[in-house]
């Protein structure tokens, strides 16, 4: 097992720079998730760590060894891709053993590793099957097993659940979490799904436009986002933002402070509490209700035209167009500079 260190990592394609001096420390045995919108550079960064993309500047070190000039096959990493990339003409056993066979590993050692990995992933009964006879979740487990048998220093996952349906995503996510708990190996996982990030990660790295916006534990990013971008990206539904003119007349009393013209306040949908309009921090006309059973997502429009969402235990007893007021505990409000987006 090994940790990972990135210092000033830059990536350019011709004159276009897509990664801008990334610095990051990943501890030995940590489960780190890279998240961000499409095009933010998370997969590019993962591929540079793997050695599949050339680094334009800076250094990548695995453990104590700088690996900038080390071939991908010699870095001691194993990568699981979005596509399973299994050989259709080989059995599950042969797919898992292929990399070790190419490395001329002793056949007895290959058999030992393949069967041990199959037991961990509960695919022992599928070793003689071909990939076409497996479900999507089973194929992804084979792909993970192919990585496990290499006994890597670092596991790299590039959106491994994207091709699975919703139920299989949940099941496979749990299997990956249990795998990390069992192996205690450093894992880096790329996803655009912040729910996956929140449930899997010891540490989340939020990326935007080739730069790191914030690094921290899931609860740190949820409770104290460093800026408005992180605040909206972490949390589902995303945080609501209001300027001073969007708030109710009584907002200062509810929040415990006045909001200046240079600030905006962020209120999470799950923290809004239905109240009468006279004592509300924000109010809006009911536009739409998504009743999901265990909770409801209430879509509203403020008097100034700001669309926002409240997450409530039950649908409100109101009709479309009715005005509903919401309060909030002052300690759950977040304040950001309008110009820079930074937390105040």
C-alpha positions, 0 to 999 in steps of 0.5 A, a space after each residue: 500500500 502507498 499514499 500519493 502526492 501531486 505537486 503543481 501538476 499541469 496538463 496541456 493539449 497544445 496551447 490549451 491548458 486543462 489542469 492548472 497546478 494541482 497540489 494534493 496529498 492522499 494518505 496511505 489507505 485513504 478512499 479519495 473521490 474526485 467529483 465535479 461537473 463534466 469537463 472539470 478534469 477529474 478523469 484527466 487527473 486520474 489518467 495522469 496518475 495511472 500513466 495513461 496521460 503524459 504530465 505537462 508539468 509538476 510531479 506525481 509520486 506514489 509512496 516515495 517514488 516520483 513516477 513521472 517517467 515510469 511506465 503505466 505498467 510499472 507504477 503499481 496501480 490498477 485501474 477499473 474503467 467505466 466500460 468493463 473491457 473484458 475479453 468476450 472469448 475468455 472465461 471469467 477466470 482467464 480474464 482475471 488471470 490474463 494480466 498475471 499470465 502476461 507478466 509470467 507469474 507462476 501458474 500456482 500463484 495466479 490460481 491462488 490470486 484469482 480464486 482469492 479475489 473471486 471469493 472476496 467479490 462473490 463470483 467464484 461460481 462464475 469463473 467458468 462462464 463467459 462475460 456474455 452470460 453475466 449481468 452488468 453488475 457481475 461483469 463490473 465485479 470481474 473487472 474489479 477482480 482483474 484489478 485486485 489480483 495484481 495486488 496494486 499499491 493504488 486502485 483507480 476507479 473511473 466512473 465504474 458504476 455509470 453503465 449500471 442501472 439504479 439498483 445495481 449502482 447501489 449494490 455495487 457501491 456497497 461492494 466497493 465500500 466493503 472491498 476498501 474496508 477489507 483490503 485497506 488499500 489506497 483508492 481513488 474514485 472518479 464520479 460526477 455523482 455527489 451521492 456516490 462521493 458522499 457515501 464512499 469517500 474518506 476525502 472528497 476532492 471537488 474540481 472545477 475547470 482543472 483546479 481544486 476548489 476544496 478538499 475535505 471529508 464529506 461532512 466538512 464539505 456539506 457543513 462548511 463549503 469553501 465557496 458557492 460552487 462547492 455549496 451547490 455541488 455538494 448536497 441534493 437538491 442543491 443549495 438555494 441562494 438569495 440576495 438581500 432583496 429576495 428575502 422576507 421583511 423579517 429575514 434579519 430577525 430570523 437569521 440574526 443578522 442583516 444581509 448586505 448587497 455584497 453578500 448572498 445567503 445559502 439555505 439548504 432545501 432540507 433546512 427550510 421549515 414551513 412557517 407563517 409568512 409573518 415570521 418567515 426568512 423567505 417566502 414563495 409561491 407554490 409552483 410544483 410538488 414532487 411527492 417521493 413518499 418519504 419526503 417531498 420536494 416543494 418548488 417555489 418562486 420568490 416575489 423577486 422571481 428566484 426559483 428555490 426548493 424546500 425539502 419537507 417531510 410531507 407535501 404542503 397543504 396548499 394549492 399551486 400559486 399559494 404563498 408559503 413562508 419558510 424559516 431556518 435555524 440561524 446556524 444552518 445559513 451559509 454566507 458567500 461573497 457575491 463577487 468572489 463566491 468565497 465563504 464569509 
